[in-house]
């Protein structure tokens, strides 16, 4: 009897285990991996990466609680762990549930701006736009044809910039009617042109149609999480059969249909993603303690600006006014080009603004005399170094005083005249003021008036009309639909734009910008 033949079989399973429903990302994994990809045909599971240098930008689609915001945060976090601060700056525009604030724990993060903060959203887009233009100009100066070449030739570090936009549809809904959709156009241009100069985007939406075709055409990478509408899978270029699959949060499919699981740094059921990123961020901050180019935050205009914050060496007939919205740079009024109107409702800061301009002119213009006409007591009296104050209800006094000022200016004495509560000056004294304003342009004399915006807008007094012709002024707490008519401009309309005392729109040469007026303790 022959002995039985014993055959040996390979009992290994010929396929990889299923992707886990929750994936903790340990240290020491492949660079910049934010998850694990399942490739069953190749019998492997490999880290999935986002490399801005080759991928450009990425789109992340998913319904509620599908994990798309976590995906955005982990893409930024894993890149930050892989790159020093000098090589990567991160910004966020959170138009969703504010969960994107988790990345604020990274030393690479400049700011995460809530989408309902109209002022900071505008400033973020403007900051990115200026950054892009500076990089274009630098590339042209250095003869660099692409970003890597620009970085090699620049004398200081030029970091890649990653911008996360959570809920593109929410951004569109909030700002499509603001300034005729200008902010939407700005974001579209940034997404389309940014990667060429090292500014990359990862944007999320709850459906493919929420991201404009012009934006989608500029984005090559795509991840699709669980969608609320089964038809959305086909709109995203994936097979409809995925609608029947039970897709856990954090599970997604690439544009090629590869299944992935997004990882997190969360370690334990009581942990949270913001806490986990903050812990790892503290470690990264110790690893990169003094970057050459730290990311700049997107700050709000302060409600209080001291006059002492103004720049030194201001030219004659110029005056420090306050801080501009863009980059919080100094706003300086130029009275060489003409007279100036300060308009706004009661308690908006008109008198303080007049005093700030007067103080600035006193500092910049040698031998100038500061004169104030006011029909009643005003806060401006005590907040500027006035040469003379005329507070009178008698129109004859106004006419006589105007003649005195004209004589002084004819003798080459620089005259700064402010008229507060200008719409309440007795009409019988107006003829003298009209004559003065007409002649002031040819004399070393400039006039600033303060008035209620509504009253000034409906006034046909000749001297009011003359003052408005120069198209220069500060519109405090303005009615954005109507007050631009005072100076011949159309003002921006934004939601969530607030106007504390002394804040308004500075209008110069047909341009306008949000400004916070400076004042001292007395103003």
C-alpha positions in Angstrom: 0.0 0.0 0.0 1.4 3.3 -1.0 1.7 6.0 1.5 -0.7 8.9 1.1 0.6 11.9 -0.8 0.6 15.1 1.3 0.2 18.2 -0.9 1.1 21.6 0.4 -1.2 24.5 -0.3 -0.6 28.3 0.2 -3.4 29.2 2.7 -2.7 33.0 2.5 -5.7 35.0 1.6 -5.3 36.3 -1.9 -6.6 39.7 -1.1 -5.9 42.5 1.4 -8.2 43.1 4.4 -10.9 45.7 4.1 -9.9 49.3 4.8 -10.6 50.2 8.4 -13.5 52.4 9.3 -11.2 54.6 11.4 -7.6 55.0 10.6 -5.1 56.6 13.0 -2.1 58.1 11.3 1.1 57.3 13.2 4.4 59.1 12.9 7.0 57.7 10.5 4.6 57.0 7.6 5.3 58.0 4.0 5.7 61.7 3.5 2.6 63.9 3.4 0.2 60.8 3.4 -3.3 61.8 4.6 -4.9 58.4 4.2 -4.7 54.8 2.9 -5.7 53.7 -0.6 -7.0 50.2 -1.4 -5.8 48.7 -4.7 -7.2 45.1 -4.6 -6.2 44.3 -8.2 -2.6 45.0 -7.2 -3.1 43.3 -3.8 -1.8 46.3 -1.9 -2.9 49.2 0.3 -0.7 52.2 -0.1 -0.5 55.7 1.5 -2.3 58.4 -0.5 -0.6 61.7 -0.9 -1.4 65.2 -1.9 1.7 66.9 -3.5 1.0 70.5 -4.5 4.0 70.5 -6.8 2.5 67.8 -9.0 -1.2 67.8 -8.1 -1.8 71.6 -8.2 -5.2 71.8 -6.4 -7.8 69.4 -5.2 -11.6 69.2 -5.0 -13.3 67.3 -2.1 -17.0 66.4 -2.5 -19.3 65.0 0.2 -22.6 65.2 1.9 -23.2 66.2 5.6 -21.0 64.4 8.1 -19.1 62.5 5.4 -15.7 63.6 6.5 -14.8 66.2 3.9 -13.8 68.9 6.4 -11.6 66.4 8.2 -10.0 65.6 4.8 -9.2 69.3 4.2 -7.7 69.6 7.7 -5.6 66.4 7.4 -4.2 67.4 4.0 -2.9 70.6 5.6 -1.7 68.9 8.7 0.2 66.2 7.0 1.9 68.6 4.6 2.8 70.8 7.6 4.4 67.8 9.3 6.4 67.2 6.2 7.5 70.7 5.3 9.1 73.5 7.4 7.3 76.8 7.9 9.6 78.5 5.4 8.3 76.1 2.7 4.5 76.1 3.5 2.0 78.7 4.6 -1.6 77.7 5.2 -4.9 79.7 5.1 -8.5 78.7 5.5 -11.8 80.2 4.4 -14.5 78.4 6.5 -17.9 78.8 5.0 -19.2 75.6 6.6 -19.6 74.7 10.3 -16.3 76.3 11.5 -14.7 72.9 12.0 -11.8 74.0 9.8 -10.5 76.0 12.8 -8.7 72.8 13.8 -5.7 73.8 11.7 -5.1 77.0 13.7 -3.0 74.8 15.9 -0.3 74.5 13.2 2.6 76.9 13.1 2.2 77.1 9.4 -1.3 78.6 9.6 -1.7 82.3 9.0 -5.5 82.6 9.6 -8.7 80.6 9.3 -11.4 83.2 8.3 -15.1 82.5 9.0 -17.0 82.9 5.8 -19.6 85.1 7.5 -16.9 87.7 8.4 -17.3 89.9 5.3 -14.4 92.2 6.3 -11.8 89.5 6.8 -13.0 87.4 3.9 -12.5 90.4 1.6 -9.1 91.0 3.2 -8.0 87.4 2.8 -8.8 87.4 -1.0 -7.1 90.8 -1.4 -4.0 89.5 0.5 -3.8 86.4 -1.7 -4.3 88.6 -4.8 -1.5 90.9 -3.8 0.7 87.9 -3.0 0.1 86.4 -6.4 0.8 89.7 -8.2 4.1 90.1 -6.3 5.2 86.6 -7.3 4.3 87.3 -10.9 6.4 90.5 -10.8 9.3 88.7 -9.0 9.3 85.8 -11.6 9.4 88.4 -14.4 12.3 90.3 -12.8 14.3 87.1 -12.2 13.5 85.5 -15.5 11.8 82.5 -13.8 9.4 80.5 -16.0 7.9 78.3 -13.2 7.6 78.3 -9.4 10.5 76.0 -8.6 12.8 78.2 -10.6 11.4 81.3 -8.8 12.2 79.7 -5.5 15.8 78.8 -6.6 16.5 82.3 -7.8 14.8 84.4 -5.0 17.1 85.8 -2.3 14.5 85.0 0.4 12.3 81.9 0.9 9.1 81.8 -1.2 6.8 79.3 0.5 4.1 77.3 -1.2 0.7 78.5 0.0 -2.1 76.1 0.7 -5.6 77.7 0.9 -8.5 75.5 2.2 -12.0 76.6 1.2 -14.7 74.6 3.1 -18.1 74.7 1.5 -17.6 76.5 -1.8 -21.4 76.6 -2.3 -21.8 78.5 1.0 -19.3 81.0 -0.1 -21.2 81.5 -3.4 -24.5 81.9 -1.7 -23.2 84.5 0.8 -21.3 86.7 -1.7 -22.8 86.3 -5.2 -24.8 89.5 -4.7 -22.0 91.4 -3.0 -20.4 94.0 -5.2 -21.9 92.3 -8.3 -20.1 89.0 -7.5 -16.6 90.5 -7.5 -15.5 88.3 -4.6 -16.6 85.2 -6.6 -14.5 86.4 -9.6 -11.5 87.0 -7.3 -11.6 83.5 -5.9 -12.1 81.9 -9.4 -9.0 83.8 -10.6 -7.0 82.7 -7.6 -7.8 79.1 -8.0 -7.1 79.2 -11.8 -3.9 81.1 -11.7 -2.5 80.3 -8.2 -0.7 77.0 -8.8 1.6 78.4 -11.4 3.0 80.7 -8.7 2.8 78.3 -5.8 -0.6 79.1 -4.4 -2.7 75.9 -4.2 -6.3 75.3 -3.2 -8.2 72.4 -1.6 -11.9 73.2 -1.9 -14.9 71.3 -0.6 -18.6 71.2 -1.6 -21.7 69.1 -0.9 -22.3 68.6 -4.7 -20.4 69.0 -7.9 -22.6 71.8 -9.2 -21.7 74.0 -6.3 -18.2 74.5 -7.8 -18.2 76.5 -11.0 -17.1 74.8 -14.2 -14.3 77.3 -14.6 -12.9 76.4 -11.2 -13.4 72.7 -11.7 -11.5 72.8 -15.0 -8.5 74.1 -13.1 -8.5 71.3 -10.5 -7.1 67.9 -11.5 -7.4 66.0 -8.2 -10.8 64.9 -6.9 -12.0 63.0 -3.8 -15.7 62.0 -3.5 -17.0 61.1 0.0 -20.6 59.8 0.7 -23.0 61.9 -1.3 -26.6 62.8 -0.2 -28.0 62.4 -3.7 -27.2 59.2 -5.6 -27.0 61.1 -8.9 -24.1 63.1 -7.6 -21.7 60.2 -8.0 -22.2 60.2 -11.8 -21.9 64.0 -11.9 -18.6 63.6 -10.2 -17.5 61.0 -12.8 -18.0 57.9 -10.7 -20.2 54.8 -11.3 -23.7 54.9 -9.9 -23.3 51.6 -8.1 -21.4 53.5 -5.4 -24.8 54.8 -4.3 -25.6 51.3 -3.0 -22.4 51.1 -0.9 -22.4 51.8 2.8 -19.7 54.5 2.9 -18.4 55.3 6.4 -17.3 58.8 7.3 -13.8 59.5 6.0 -14.2 56.9 3.2 -13.8 58.4 -0.3 -13.1 57.6 -3.9 -10.5 59.3 -6.1 -11.2 60.5 -9.6 -9.9 57.1 -10.8 -12.4 55.2 -8.6 -9.7 54.1 -6.1 -11.2 53.6 -2.6 -9.4 55.4 0.3 -9.8 56.0 4.0 -8.8 59.4 5.3 -6.7 59.1 8.5 -6.7 61.4 11.5 -4.3 62.1 14.4 -7.1 61.4 16.9 -5.9 58.8 19.4 -8.7 57.4 21.5 -12.4 58.0 21.7 -12.2 61.0 24.0 -9.7 62.8 21.7 -10.7 65.4 19.1 -9.2 66.5 15.9 -8.4 70.1 17.0 -6.7 68.8 20.2 -4.7 66.3 18.2 -3.6 68.8 15.7 -2.8 71.3 18.4 -0.5 68.7 20.1 1.3 67.9 16.9 1.4 71.6 16.0 3.2 72.3 19.3 5.8 69.7 18.4 6.2 71.3 14.9 6.6 74.7 16.4 9.5 73.4 18.5 11.0 71.8 15.4 10.7 75.2 13.5 11.2 77.8 16.2 12.3 80.8 14.1 11.1 80.7 10.4 12.5 83.3 8.1 9.1 83.9 6.6 6.4 83.3 9.2 2.8 83.4 7.8 1.0 86.7 8.3 -2.5 86.6 9.8 -5.6 88.2 8.3 -6.4 90.8 11.0 -9.5 92.9 11.5 -9.4 96.6 11.6 -9.1 97.7 15.2 -11.9 99.8 16.6 -9.3 102.1 18.2 -6.3 103.6 16.4 -4.1 106.1 18.2 -2.9 109.1 16.2 0.6 108.3 17.3 0.5 105.2 15.1 0.8 107.5 12.0 3.9 107.4 9.8 6.7 110.0 10.1 7.7 112.4 7.3 4.3 113.1 5.9 4.5 115.7 3.0 2.9 119.1 3.4 -0.9 119.3 3.0 -1.1 115.5 3.8 -2.5 114.1 7.0 -2.5 110.7 8.6 -6.2 109.6 8.8 -6.1 106.1 10.2 -5.6 102.5 9.1 -6.7 101.0 5.7 -8.4 97.6 5.5 -5.8 96.3 3.1 -2.8 95.1 5.1 -3.7 97.6 7.9 -1.6 100.1 6.1 -1.7 103.9 7.1 -4.3 105.9 5.3 -3.0 109.4 4.5 -5.3 112.2 3.2 -3.9 114.3 0.3 -5.3 117.8 0.4 -3.1 119.1 -2.4 -5.7 117.6 -4.9 -8.6 119.5 -3.4 -11.0 119.9 -0.5 -12.4 117.1 1.7 -15.9 116.1 2.9 -16.5 114.2 6.1 -20.1 112.9 6.1 -22.0 110.5 8.4 -24.9 110.2 10.8 -25.0 111.6 14.3 -22.3 110.1 16.6 -20.4 108.4 13.7 -17.2 110.3 14.5 -17.4 113.3 12.2 -15.9 115.8 14.7 -13.1 113.5 15.7 -12.3 112.9 12.0 -12.1 116.6 11.4 -9.8 117.0 14.4 -7.5 114.1 13.2 -7.1 115.7 9.8 -6.4 119.1 11.3 -3.8 117.7 13.7 -2.1 115.9 10.7 -2.0 119.1 8.6 -0.5 121.0 11.6 2.2 118.4 11.8 3.0 118.2 8.1 2.5 121.8 6.9 4.9 124.5 8.2 3.3 127.7 9.5 -0.2 126.6 8.7 -3.1 128.2 10.6 -6.0 126.0 11.6 -9.4 127.6 11.7 -12.7 126.1 12.7 -16.2 127.4 12.1 -19.1 125.7 13.9 -22.6 126.8 14.6 -22.5 125.1 18.0 -20.1 123.5 20.4 -18.2 120.5 18.9 -15.9 117.8 20.1 -13.4 119.0 17.5 -12.7 122.1 19.5 -10.7 120.3 22.1 -9.0 117.7 19.9 -6.8 119.8 17.6 -4.4 122.8 17.9 -6.7 125.4 16.4 -5.5 128.9 15.7 -9.0 130.3 16.0 -12.5 128.9 16.6 -15.6 130.8 15.4 -18.7 129.6 17.0 -21.5 131.9 15.9 -25.1 131.9 14.7 -24.7 135.3 13.1 -24.2 135.0 9.3 -22.6 138.5 9.2 -19.8 137.1 11.4 -19.3 134.2 9.0 -19.0 136.5 6.0 -16.6 138.9 7.7 -14.5 136.0 8.9 -14.3 134.5 5.4 -13.0 137.8 4.1 -10.3 137.8 6.8 -9.2 134.2 5.8 -9.0 135.2 2.1 -6.8 138.2 2.9 -4.5 135.9 4.9 -4.2 133.3 2.2 -3.6 136.1 -0.4 -0.6 136.9 1.7 0.7 133.3 1.3 -0.2 132.2 4.8 -1.3 128.5 4.6 -4.9 128.2 5.9 -6.7 125.1 6.9 -10.4 125.8 7.4 -12.8 123.2 8.9 -16.6 123.8 9.0 -18.4 121.4 11.3 -22.1 120.7 11.1 -21.9 122.4 7.7 -25.5 121.9 6.8 -26.6 123.9 9.8 -24.7 127.1 8.9 -27.2 130.0 8.5 -28.0 130.2 4.7 -27.4 134.0 4.8 -23.7 133.3 5.4 -23.3 130.8 2.6 -22.4 133.3 -0.1 -19.1 134.0 1.6 -18.3 130.4 2.0 -19.0 129.7 -1.6 -16.6 132.4 -2.7 -14.0 131.1 -0.3 -14.2 127.5 -1.7 -14.0 128.7 -5.3 -10.9 130.7 -4.6 -9.3 128.2 -2.2 -8.0 126.0 -5.1 -5.7 128.8 -6.3 -4.5 129.8 -2.8 -2.6 128.0 0.0 -5.9 127.1 1.5 -7.9 123.9 1.9 -11.4 123.3 3.3 -12.8 120.3 5.2 -16.4 120.2 6.1 -18.4 117.8 8.3 -22.1 117.2 7.8 -24.9 114.7 8.2 -24.7 112.5 5.1 -28.5 112.6 4.4 -28.8 116.3 4.8 -25.7 116.9 2.6 -27.0 114.5 -0.1 -30.2 116.4 -0.4 -28.7 119.9 -0.2 -28.5 122.1 -3.2 -26.6 124.9 -1.4 -23.9 126.1 -3.9 -21.0 125.7 -1.5 -22.0 122.2 -0.6 -22.1 121.3 -4.3 -18.7 122.9 -4.7 -17.2 120.8 -1.9 -18.6 117.6 -3.3 -17.1 118.3 -6.8 -13.6 117.4 -5.7 -14.7 113.8 -5.0 -12.6 113.4 -1.9 -14.0 112.4 1.5 -14.6 110.1 4.4 -18.1 108.5 4.5 -18.6 107.4 8.1 -21.1 104.5 8.8 -22.5 105.1 5.3 -25.7 103.9 3.7 -23.9 101.8 1.2 -26.7 102.0 -1.4 -27.0 105.8 -1.5 -24.1 107.7 0.2 -21.6 107.0 -2.6 -23.6 109.6 -4.7 -22.1 112.3 -2.4 -18.7 111.8 -4.0 -19.6 110.2 -7.3 -18.7 106.6 -6.5 -20.6 103.3 -6.1 -19.9 101.8 -2.7 -19.4 98.1 -2.1 -22.2 96.2 -0.4 -21.2 93.5 1.9 -22.9 91.5 4.5 -21.5 91.5 8.0 -19.7 94.8 7.5 -19.8 96.7 10.8 -19.1 100.4 11.4 -17.9 101.3 14.9 -17.4 105.0 15.6 -14.8 106.4 13.3 -15.1 103.7 10.6 -16.1 104.4 7.1 -15.2 104.5 3.4 -12.4 106.7 2.3 -13.0 108.0 -1.3 -10.1 109.3 -3.4 -9.8 109.6 -7.1 -12.8 107.5 -7.7 -11.4 104.6 -5.5 -12.8 103.6 -2.2 -11.5 101.6 0.8 -12.6 100.8 4.3 -10.7 102.9 6.9 -10.7 103.2 10.7 -10.0 106.8 11.7 -7.4 107.5 14.3 -8.0 109.7 17.3 -6.4 110.4 20.7 -7.9 110.2 24.2 -9.4 113.7 23.8 -11.0 112.9 20.5 
